Amino acid sequence: MNSTFVITSGVMVLAALGFVLLPLLRARSGGGGSAAASRRRALDDALSAGVISAEEHALKLAALEQSGPARADTAAPRTRGAFAGALLTLLLLPALAIGLYFKLGNVQAMDPVAQAAAPGTPGPDMDAAVQGLAAKLANNPDDVEGWMLLARAYKSMERFDDARDALKNAYDRAADNVDVKVDYAEALALAGQGRRIQGQARELLDAAIKADAKHQRALWLLGIAEYQQQNYTAAVDYWERLRSQLPSEADARGSLDTQIADARQRAGMPDGGAAAAASRAPAGGVAAAGQADAGAAAGDIRLTVQVSLDDKLRDKAPAGASVFVFARAANGPPMPLAVQRLTLADLPATVTLTEAMGMLPNMKLSQFPQVVIGARISASGNPKAQSGDLQALSAPLDVKSTAPVKLTIDQVVP
């Protein structure tokens, strides 16, 4: 049991005992002896003040002495009763309090270890929470908001296929909802080959922007779609429309400026966009210039990865398994900055990872000086590492490295 809880409980029991015992103990100390002494002092004071004579004082004192033993005798039972009551209270009150708590209370309520281990109690187990939500939606499949919430949870866990399927359920029930359209388009791209926004994903985004010309995530994703198709001028147009809606203190503004500067350079457009961004930045011309430089450097990031499977693990690789080739920050968040999806039949293969393969505005290759390159074979199709997956990871390397990275998948994820 938590030591803090025990100490706190002990103090509270002692305080309760104090409220009960002190009156009882006062009753014991306030018996006949102290009353007789008070009367003697009163007689002495009356004699000194001349209120009574010496003869009257002697008579009253004699009478008091005669009545004293009898009063003491009658007070004794009360005193013994007060002592017995105090002793009984001292023994029974703590025992009753502890017994009732163990019967009615929660002994582990202040024990975080027990709470985390206790079945059915809320805790950091994300998988259990997601399974619970999925089970709830199986019984209530028309809950569109629930499907969107489940999809976001899957996305945070990098379970992109599951996120796509959850959003398919939402889209089937609310096809006219613009947010559902945009979320479903993104999920289709994340779960698709090379994370490219094309086909149905692009159609959904075009429909969304027609319904809401200022939808910020639709503008962002459409800019990515154009960038992936090397339509850099169109990408700049979408992203600048998005930028005009963002407050100056928005966190995403810096990353967006970087992407706009990069797309402008690739399109051969004048640097006026980057300069204008710098002039609009709050008290930070140097910072804005640095972002523009980063955007120019981003166009040079091309990580070439040569991937193969070790022969000794070939029998452990299920036919049709997905292969994820990715780059993540050597010191930073674990989510991939760029990823390419292949199949087992594609190996051996050569993959080039670029900025265009990242889909989060605050998570770009150019923002991290060193990266780790990895390749993982996933039987479940989930890009997040799971026990039994096959993988290979490189040592940290410079994000601007141009030398091919050779990865032989020869490890089993424990």
N, C-alpha and C positions, 0 to 999 in steps of 0.2 A: 504494500500500500504506500502511496506517496507520503514521504516524511513531512512535507509541509502541511498536508491535510491532517496528519496525526497530531502535530503540534498545535495547529489551529483548533482542532476539536478538543484537545486537552485544556486549552485556555478557556474555551467556552464552557466546558463542564465545571471547571473551577469557579468561574464567575457565577454560574447558576447555583453552585453549592454555597457561595458566599451570601447570596440573597436569602437562602433558606436557613443557613446555620447561624448567622449572626443574631437574629432575633431570639433563637433558641438559647444560645450561649448567654445572651444578656439576661434572659429569664432566670438562668441558673445562678448567675452572679448577683442578681437582685433579690435574694431570699430574705428571711426574717432578721438575720444579724444586721444587715445594713439598715433596715427600717428602724430597729431599736436604737442604733447609734444615732440616727438622725433625730429621733425624739429626745434622746439625752442632750444632744447639742441644743435643741430648741428650748429645753428646760433651763439649761445653763445660761443661754442668752437672755431668757425671760428674767432669771434671777439677777443677772448683771444689770439689766435695764431697770430693775425695781418694779417690774410688772407683778411679780409674785414674791412672797416672803420666803425667808429661809426655811421656815417650818413647812410651808406649802410645797416648796421645792423638794424637801426631804420626803414628804408623804407621796408626792407624785412619782419620785424616783423609785421609792420602794415598791409602789404599785407596778411600775414598769418592769422592775426586776422580777417581780412575781409572775407577770404575764409572759416574760421573754421565753422561758423554756417551752411553754405550751405552743407559742407561735412558731418557735423553731421546729417543734415536732410536726406541726401541720405543714410547715414549708418544706420539710425534707422530702415528702413524697413528690411534691411538685418539682423540686430540684432534680430528684432522681429520674422523674418522668421526662424532664427537659433533656437530661443527658442521654437517656435512652433514645429519645426521638432524634437527637442530633446524630448519634451513632448510627441509628438505622438509616437516616437520610444519607449520611456519608457513604454507607455501603451500597444502598439500593439505587440511589439516583444515577450514578455513573453506569451501574450494571444495566438498569432499565434503558438508559439512553443508547448504550452500545448495542444492546439486544434489539431494540426497535430499529436502529439504523441498518443493522445487518439483515433484518427481516424485510424492511420496507424501502430502504435506500439503495443507492447504486455504489457498491464498494469501489468500483473501478472508474468512477466518474472523473477523478482527478489524476488518473494514471495514463499518460499519453501513450505509453507502450501498449498497455492493455487495450486502450481504445482503438489503436491502429490495428491490433490483432483480432479484435472482437468481430465476429461475423455479423454482417448486417448494419454496422455502424459506418457513418460517412468517414472517408479518409482519402488519401492521395491516390487510390487505385483507379486510375483513369479507365483502364480496360473494363473493370466491373461496372463503372458508371455508364460507359457506352453500351455495354451489353444490356444493362437495365433499361436504357432508353430504347434500344432496338426492340427489346421484348415488349415494351409498352406500345410502340408503334405497330408491332405486329397485330396487337389487339385493337388498335385505333388507327388504321392506315390513312384516314382522311385528315390527319393532323399535319397540315402543310408546314407550319412553323416548327413542329417537332422534327420533320424530315430535314429541314434546313439546318436546325441545330445539330442533328446527328451528323450531317455532312461536314459541318465546320469542325466538329470533333475529330472525324476521320481525317480531314485535311491536316489538322494540327499534329496528328499521329503519322502523317505521311502515308495513310492508307487511301491512295487516290482512287483506286478502282471502287472501293466501298463508298467513297464520297460521291463518285459519279452515280452509282446505283441508288444511293439515298436521294440524290437530287432528281433522278429520273422519276422516282415516286412523287416528289413534290411537283415536278413539271407536269406529270400526267393529270394532276388534280388542280393545278393553277397555271395553266399555260399562258394566261394573259398577264400574270404578275411580272413586272419588269425585273424586280430583284431576283425572282426565281430564274428567269431567263439568263440573267448575267451570271449567277452562281452556277447554273447548269453548264453554261458555255465554258466557264473556267474549269469546271470539273472534267468536262470532256477533253479539254486540252491537257490538263495535268495527267490524266490517265492514258493519253494517246501517245503514239509514236513520236518521240522527239519533242513532246509538249508543244506541238505546233497548233496555232489557232486557225483552223481551216474546216471546210466542210460544214457540218451541222453547227459546230461551235461558232463559226463566223456568221452563219445565217441567224443564229439566235442573237448575237450582238448587234447585227444590223437592224433586226426587228426591235431590239430594246432601245437603240438610239433614236429610232423613228418615233417610238412612243414617248421617250423622254430625252430630248436633245442635250440635257445637262447632266445626265447620269454619270457620275464621276468614275465609277469602276468600269463602266462600259467604254468611256473615252480612253481610259488607261489601257484596257485590253485590246481595243481596236488599234491603238498606237503600236502595241506589241505585235499584233497581227501584221500590220503594214511593214514594220521593221523586219519581221521574219521573212517577208516577201521581198525585202530590199527596196520597198517603196518608201524611201526615207522622207521625202517631202510630205507625203500623206501622214506618216508617223508624227512629224513635227506639227502638222496641223491639228491632229487629235490631241496631242500632249499640250500644245499651247492653249487650246480651248479648255482643257482641264486646269492648266495652271492659272488661268484668269479667274477661276472660281475659288482657289485656295487662299486662305488668309496668310499674311506675310509670316506669321509665326508657325505655320504648319510644319510638322516634322518631315512630311514627304516632299516638301518643296525643294530641298537641296538635291535629293536623288532625282527628282523630275528634271531639274535644271541640267544635271549631268547627262541624262538621257537625251534631252533636247539638243544640247551642245554636240553630243556624239552624232545624232541623226543629221544635224545641220552640216557637220563636217563631211559625213559620208555622201550627203546629197549635193555637196559643192555649193551650199548656200552661204551667203556672207555671215560673218561672225556677229552681226547685229543682234541676233537673238541672245547670245551669251552676254554681249555687252549690256543689252537692255536688262537682262536678268541681274547682272552685277549692279546696275544703277538702281534697280528696284529693291535690292536686298537691304535689310535694315542694318545700317552702320556696319557693313561687312564687305567692303569691296575686295579685300584680300581673300576672304573666304570664298566669295563668288568666283573670283578668278581661279582659285584653286580647284573649284568644282569644274570649271570649264576645262582646265588642264587635265583633270581626271577623266572628263568625257573624251577628250582627244586621245588619251592613253588607252581608254577602254576599247577603242577600235582596233588596237594592236594585240589584244589578248586573244590568243588562239592556242589552246592547250591540246596538243596531239597525243592521243593515247592509243597504244597498240595492245589489244587484249587477247589473251588466249587462255585455255583451260588445261591445267596439268593433267596428264594422262592418268595418273593414279586416282584422280577424283572423278573421272569421266562416268564411271558406273554409278556414282552418287548424284549425278545431275539428272533430274527428271526430264524426260522428253517434253518439249514445249514450254520449258521454264523461261521466265523473263530474265533478262540480263540488264542491269542498271550500271551505266558508267557515269561517274559523277565527280564533281569537285566540291569540296567544302573547306571552310576556313580552318587553317591550322590552329589558330587560337581565336575561337569565336563560337557562334551558334552552330549546332550540329546540322541544321537544315541545309541541303545542297544548294550551292550557288548556281550550279549548272548541271544538267543531267540529260543523258541520252538513253533511250530505252531500245534494247535489241531483243532478239530471241536466241536461244541456245544454238539454233541452227546457223546463226550468223557468225559464230566464232570459228576461227580467229577473225578479228575485225580491227579496223583502224577508225577511231572516232575523233572528231575535233570538237572540243567544248569551247563555247564562246559566250559573250554577254547576252546574246539573243536567246539563250536557253534558260535564262533566269526569269521568273515571273513575279517576284516580289520587289517593289520599288526601293525598299531599304536593304536589299540583300543582293549585291552585285559583286562579281569577281574583282572589279577594279577597286573595291573598297577595302580589300584585304591584301597585305603584302605577300603573305605566304598561304599556300593551299595544300591540301592533301588530296590526291587523286585515288579513287577507288573503283573497283568493279565487283559487283555482287550478283550471284545467281540466286533467284528467289523462286521457290516452287509455288508459293502462294500468290505471286504477282504483287506483293507488297514491297515498296522500295525501302521500308524501314527494316533494319536488320532483325532477323528472327533466328532462334536456335535451329541449327541444321542447315542454314544457308551457307553457300560457298562464296568466298570473297578473297580479295587481295587489296592491300592498301599501300600506297607509296609513302616514302618519307616526306616531310614538309619540303616544298620547293617554291621558288620564286614564281609569283603569279604571271610574270612576263616571260617566263622561260619558253624558248622556242624548240628546244630539243625534245624529240618524241619520248614519251614516258611508256616504258614497257611493263605491263602488268600480267603476271601469270597467276590465275586463280588457283591457289594451292592451300587455302585454309578453310576450316569448317568453323562457323560461328558457334561458340559453346552455348 
